[in-house]
Amino acid sequence: MKPILFQNREKAARLLANELIWLKGEKREDADNLSLVILAIPRGGVVIGHVIASILGGKLDILISQKIVSPYNFNITIGAVVHDGTSYSLTKYTGGGEDTMISIPRRYIDEQVSHTVKEIKRRLERFRGNNTYNLNNKTVLLVDDGIATGATMFAAAQWVTRQKPKELIVAVPVATRESVDKLSRVADRTIVIHCCSSYDNVGEHYMDFTEVRDDEVESIMKKSSSYNRS
């Protein structure tokens, strides 16, 4: 039986914020442009980011990184993509205790990326009003409620690094050891409260891991200064 570490996302976010308290009070560049941006991955990551932003005083924003699944088994993630097509591919998955290579047709991946990018742009329009960002020379805190395969977080982190931030910090309550090791090569800092086994389900470490709805994300983001319906 896996240990339950967090009562819910809100409690986990407060614990995570304690590990990030040194970021509190990042200086403003101007009244509407905070140098600290908390970039949350929906849906669960938005709850985490909302709590952290309220404690640290940064600007809450979102970055949608969406999984691409295997055509042979929809429960297997083979990669992830963000709104501009930046993607991360998992070339293998672990099954039966052995690393098993899977061959995915290029046409399938291209079709899935194209379809997913359109869906991401639609959701960004709903959640933040547009899909433009300005992260240049900002301290970016990239958060989610946990990392399993790491595909969504890696795609997001790769995209953020291309925006030339001053610093990229990845912070999550729970993540696999393998993911943490890989992220350390991309992020300037990686903050994780608990490292778990690669066989663990992130939700197993929460007492309440109720799925966050799109309307909850929309409600949180409409209160954020990042929302800009043009």
Buried (B, 14 or more C-beta within 10 A) or exposed (E): EEEEBBEBBEBBBBBBBEEBEEBEEBEEEEEEEBBBBBBBBBBBBBBBBBBBBBBBBBBBBBBBBBBBBBBEEEEBBBBBBBBEEBBBBBEEBEEEEEEEEBEBEEEBBEEBBEEBBEBBBEBBEBBBBEBEBEBEEBBBBBBBBBBBBBBBBBBBBBBBBEBEBBBBBBBBBBBBEBBBEBBEEBBBEBBBBBBBEEEBEBBBBBEEBEEBEEEBBBEBBBEBEBBEEE
